[in-house]
Amino acid sequence: MTQITVLDALIIGTGFGGIGMAIQLQQKVSANYLVLEKADDVGGVWRDNRYPGAACDVPSHLYSFSFAEFDRWSRKFAGQAEIHGYLRHCVERFGIAERIRFNQEVDTADFDETKGIWTVVTRTGEQYQARAVICAMGQLNRPAYPQVPGIDAFQGEVFHSARWRHDIDLTGKRVAVVGTGASAIQFVPEIVPQVKSLVLMQRSAPYVIAKPDRPYAAAEQQLFKRMPKVLTGSRALQYVTHEYRALAFTSLKQAMAVVNLQYKAFLRSQVKDPVLRKKLTPTDHIGCKRILLSNDYYPALTQPNVTVVNGGVQAVDATGITGGDGVHHEVDVIIYGTGFRATEFLAPLKITGLNGRVLKDEWQQGAQALLGISVTGFPNLYVMYGPNTNLGHSSIVYMLESQMAYIRQCVQRILADNLRYVDVKPEAQTRYNDELQKRLQNTVWQTGCSSWYVNEFGRNTANWPGFTFEYRLRTRQPNWAHYEVATA
């Protein structure tokens, strides 16, 4: 029997979190590590979401690593292909490609308490062992498919925006789009000119405001290249201008009134028809769901070949789709723009920790972790972009960098002191999450809407209720009093 080499660390996923973590381990720990990737390329959400118009709603200079600033962005808000290219560039620049194992989707992870070793098994049967496991799978990797009565009887094509079917030519087709999330507002304007007709089925209207996007001039790109401090300054300015917006979501919700005025003015200027404008006016509190950015979404919906239906989907049959208003529309293609199963953290992995504890069972009523990173009962396991680390106002890459520094120090401690494991004390995790949920109760996300931030039990397991610099300070170094340390 072949002896399996015990790695210092095993990273799962090659999005921003996994790639950044690999770079940290390589540069600052000199660890023996590997990265497992379920697909045949790096990139995570930016590899998978190839729908027309896919782009980021955070400025490019801020939506990139601080240790890998990039002077080649073509515009202020980069598109999918550029961001995917940036991640590939980072893999090449920092020489981590040889550490990545592709087509290795993880199935199970089991912790051996006596040895202090995780055994990870992939869908193809390969086994890996490691002192520490770092899950960098993100929150937005499993598409959410709505339960639509009669969908199996539909004789046309059906697909999700996150699994876009580029082999299907939409030219001249009758298309139904179900959902109006961040993806839908990007791809709908792209396909409206192609299709014969488009019916947009929305359960509720989103808040959409103008996107301050533009291409970077050649002179600007040269300036960023020749004077890196200008690029760093641009990033810093964007960080500051985004950071103050946290107040509107949390302690100073009255500030959302200004955003609401911007939204109303924007809608009035782009949609002249009062009937359509009423359909596109949200009924929930602004900010309760994700605020979306687009300059071409509303104009697309005013086109003569577009119909907006409120109330979601009632049913589907062989030839088409019936909306909440009871009207049947014959269509050739149904596209889901219904987002992701964001509250099902680390699914579908089966992770077993101390005393046979299964993580899925521990998180049955909502995921929780100390700082969104460490989970009691699951030693030497670290989560990136974990519970309550999502943002409504700034760049998740900043949060990921905070987590990288924290996790790196945990791995260093395990290796340097030859520890069997470090495990979060239950009381430390409980105290932290009680504080978190108390703070979240006073945020705009808890004002009564149905969003992917809040699970079926009414618990917000997604968002961080404060400034990102507060999170950076709290993750600057582990507080070892929060952990039970077991020696080898």
N, C-alpha and C positions, 0 to 999 in steps of 0.2 A: 504493500500500500504506500502510495506517494505521500511523503510528509508535507503538510501545508505550511508554508512560511507564515509566521504570525506578523502581520503588519503593525506599524505604530498607529496608523489611522487609515480608515476607509471612508471615502466621500461618496455619497450617492447623488448623482445629478450634475449636469454641466451647464446650468444657467449662470447668471451673475453670481449667485451664492457659491456654487460648487467650484467655478473657475477661480473666483477671488480667494476662496479658502485654500485651494491647492497652491496658489501663488504664495500665500502667507506661510503655509507649512514648508514650502520649498525654500523660501528666502530666509525665514526666521527660526525654523526648528530643525531643518535638515532631517526631516522625518522620512522614514520608509513608508510611503503611502501609495494608494491607488485610488482612481476615480472610476466608478461604475456608471455607465450611461446606457439607458434602455434603447436608444435609437442608434443610428449609424453616423451621427454628426453631433457636434456640440450646439448649444444655443438655447435649450429649454423652451420657454414660451415664445421666444423670438425665432426659433427654428420651426415650431409647430404652427404658429398663426401666420399663414401665408395668404390670407384673404386679401382681395383688392382693397387698397387704401390703408392697410394696416400700418399704424404709426404709434409713436409714444405721445403721451400728453404731459410729459415733463421735459423741459429743455435739454438738448443733447449734452451740453457742457456739464450739467448737473447729473444727468442720467448716465454716468460713466464713473469709472474708478478714479479716486483722487490720486492714486499711484500710477495711473495709466491714462493721463489726460490725452485727448485726441484732437489734433488740429485739422482733421480732414472732413469734419461733418459738412454736408452740403447745405443744410438748412438748420434753422433754430430748433425745430422739433423733428428729429430723425424718423425715417420710415423703417419698416421691419427689416428690409434687406440690409440697410446700413448698420443697424444695431447688431444683426446677426453677424455681419462682416467684422464689426468691432470685436465681438467676443472671439471669433476665430483669430483675429489679429492678436488678442491678448494671449491666447493659447500658444501661438507661434512665438511671440515676443519673449514670453517668460519660460519657454521651453518645457511645457508640461504635457505636450501631446503624448509622449512615450509613457506617461503615467495613466492614461485613459484607456479603459477597456470598453469598447462599444458593443452594442447588442446584448447587454447584460442587465436585463430588468430584474430587480431584486424581488424575491418572493417572500422570504422569511429572514428574520434576524433573531438569534437566541443568545442570551448571556449566560456564561458559565461562571457562577459566583466564586467557586473554589479557585479557578485559574485567572479570573478577571479578564476573560476573553469573549468577544462576540464572534459567533459563527454566522456568516451571511450566505444564503443560498439563492441563486438566481433561477429564473424560469427555465433556463437551459440546463440546470443541474450543477453548474460550477459552484464550488465552495471557496469562501474566503474567510480568513480569520484576522481579527484586529483587536488591538487594545482599546481603541476608541472608534466609534462610528458617528459620522456627521451626515445628517440627512438634509440635503440641499435641494429638495424636490419642489419647493415653492407652494403657493396656495392656488395657483391658476394653471393646473396641469391636467385636470380631469373635466372634460366638457359636461355640462348639465343638460340632459335631454328631458324635456317636459313630458308628463304623462298626457298624451293627447288621444282621446277616444277615437278609434277607427283608423289610426295611422297605418296599421298593417295592411289595410285594404287599399291604400293609395297606390295607384298604378304608375305614378311619375317618380321622379328622383327626389330623395331626401338626404340632406347632409347638414352638419353643424359647421359654423364659420371657422371653428378651430381645426376642423378637418376638411378644409375647402377642397372641393372636387374640381380641379383645374381641367380635367378631361371632359367636363360638361360645358358645352358652349351655350351660354344664356341668350345669345342673340335671337331676338324674335320670340322668346319664350314668355309664357305667363308665369310669374313668380310670386310666391307668398313668402314673406319674411315674418317669422315669429320671434318677437322680442325686440326691445329697443335699448339694449345695453351699449357699453362702450364700443364693442365690435360692430354692431349693427349701424351705429351712426357714422362709422367709417366706410363700410362696404356698400351701404345703400346708395349714397351719391355716385359711387363708381359704376354700379350696374344699371341705374335708372336709364341712362342713355342707350343701353344695349337692348333692354328687354321690351317686349310688346306691352306688358302691363306689370305693375307691381302692387300688391296689396300688403300693407304693413299692419300686422296684428300686434297691438300693444296692450298689455295688461294695464299699464299706467304710463303716462307721459313722463319722460325724463326732463330735467333741467339742462338746457344746452346754452352755453355762452360762447362768445367769439374766441377763437384760438389765435393768439398773437404770433402766428407763424410767418416765416418768410425765408427765402433762400439767402445764404451768406454770399456776399459779393466776393469776387476773386481777390480784391484788395484786402478784405477782412480775413480771408483764409491765409493769405500771405503774412498778414500781421500776426495771426495766431501762431503761425509756423516759425516766424523769425523772432518773435518776442513772446516766449512762453508765459511770462508774467502777466501779459494781457489776457491770455486764455485762463490762467488761474484766477485773475481778477473777475473775469466774466462769470466763472463758476461761483465765486464767492458772492458776487452781487445777486446772482440767481438764487443762491441758497438763502440769503437774507430776505429777499423779497417774497420767497415762498414761505419762509418760516413764520412770519408774523400771522399768516393765514390760519395757523393752528388755533388762534384765539377765537376765530369765528365758529369753529367746530366745537370748541370746548367751553372755556370760561367766559367768553364774551360773545354769546350767540347773537346779540343784537347787531353785531357787525355783519351778520348774514343779510341784514336788511339792505345794505349797500349792494351786495351781490344780486339780491333779488331785483333791485331796481335796474341793474345792468341787464339781467336776464329779460325782464319785461320789455325794456327798450329794444333789445336785440330781436326778440320775437316779433314785436310790432313792425320793426323796420324790414324784416325779411318775409313775413307772412301777412299779406294784406287782407285776405279773405277771413272775415270774422268767424265763420263756421269752422274752418280748418284751424284757425288760431285757438279757438276754444278747445278743440280736440287735442291740441298740442300743449295745452296749459296743465301742468301737474297739479294734483290735488293734495300731495303731501308737503311737508315742511322742507324748504330748500336746504340741501346738505344732508338730509336724512339718508338719501341714496347718493351714490357717486355723482358729482356734478361733471358734466361732459363738455368737451371742447370741440367745436366744429364750425367752419365757415360756410360749408356747403350742404349740410344736412337739411336745414329748413328750406333752402331754395329747391333742393331735390324733391321735397314732398309737395311743392306747389306745382309740379309738372303735371300735364293733363293725363299722363298714363299711370299716375300714382293715386291709390286710394288708402286712406288711413282709417283703421277700424279700432275703436276702443273696446275694452272689455275682454281682450284676449281671444283665445280659440275655444269654440264650443265643441266642434267635432270635425273629423276628416272622413271623407268617403273615397271611393275609387277615383273620382274625377276632380275633387277639389276640397276646399276648406270652408267651414262655416264659422263666422266670427261671433263675438258676444252679442252683436245686434241681430243675430238670426239670419243674416244674409249669406247665401252660398256663393262662393267664387270659384269658378273653374280655373285650375292652375296646372302647369306642367312640372313645376319644381317647388319644393318647400325647403327653405333655408332657416335653420335655427340660429338666432343671434341671442341665445339664452345664457351665455356666460358659463361659469364653472362651479363645480361642487367644492367651493372654497372652504367650507367649514369642516370638511372631512379630511383633516390633516393626516398626512402620511399614508392614507389609503391608496391602494389595497394591501399594503405591506402587513404581514403579521409579525409583530414585534413582541417578544417574550422576555421579560426582565427577571427581577428577583422573585423567588418563590412561585414561579409559574405565572406571574402577573402578565396579562395581555394588554397592550397599550390601547387597543380599540375599545376594550371593556372599561378601562380606566377613564376613557374620554367619552363614554356613552352619552352623557348629558352636556358635553362641551369640553373642548380641549383646553388644558391649562398647563403652564410651565413657569418656572422661575425665569423672569426676564424673557419669556417666550423661547428659552433655549434649553433648559435642563428640566427633566421630569423625574419626580421622586419615584423610586422603585425601578428606575431604568438607568443604572450607573454607566458612566463613560459614553452615554448617548447624547448627542447634541443636535438640536433642530435649528435650521436657518429659515428665516421668514416664518417662524412658528406662531403660536397663538398670540394674538394681541400685539403684533409688530407691524401690521399694515398701516398705511397712512392715507389721509384724505387731503393732505396739503403739500407734500414734498416728495423727495426721491427715495424710493425703497433702497437704492444702492447705498445711500448714506447709512441706513439702518443695518444693512448687511455688513458694511465695513465695521460697524460697532460690534456686531456679533462675531466677526472673524477674529478681532483682537481678543475678545473674551474667551472664545473656544480655543484659540491658539495657546493661551496661557493655561487653560485647563489641561490640554494635551501635554504641554511642557512639564507641568507639575507631575502628571502621571508617569511620564518617562524619566524625568530627572530624579524623582524620589522612589522610583520603581514601585509605585502603588498598585494594589490589586484593583481598587476602584475608588471613585468619589461619587457619592450619591446625595442628591438634594434631600435635606431633612423635610419631612412632611409639613411641619409647622412653618418652616420658612416659605415653602411654596404656597401654603394656605394663606398666610399673612399677606404675602405679595399680591395674590389674586383677589383677596377680599378688598384690599386697597384699590386695586385696578378697577374692579366692578363697581365699587362705590363712586369712583371718579367718572366712570363711563355713564352712570345714571344721569349725570348732569350735562351730557353732550347732546349735540343735535342728532346723533345717530339713534338715540333712544326716544325719538318723538313720535313713534307709532307706525312708521312705514314698514313694509316688508322688503328687506334687502338681504344681500348675501353677507352683510356684516353680522347679522343676528341669526342665531340658529333657532330651531323649532321650539326650544325651551325658553326663548326670550333672552338668551345670554349672548352678549357681544363677544365673540371669540376671535374677532379679526383685528380690531383697530387699537392703536396706541393712543391714549387720551391726553397727549401733551406735545411739547416741543421735542424735536429730534435731538437737540443738544442735551436735554435732560436724560434721554435714553443713552446717549453717548457717555455722559458722566456716570450713569449707573452701571454701565457695562465696561468701564475703563479697566477694572481688574476684579477678579472674583473675590467675593467675601467668603473666605473659607469657613467662617463660623456658620454659614448656611449649608455646609456640606458635612456628611459623615465620611470620614476618610478611613479606608481599609488598607492596611499595609500588606505587602506580599508575604 
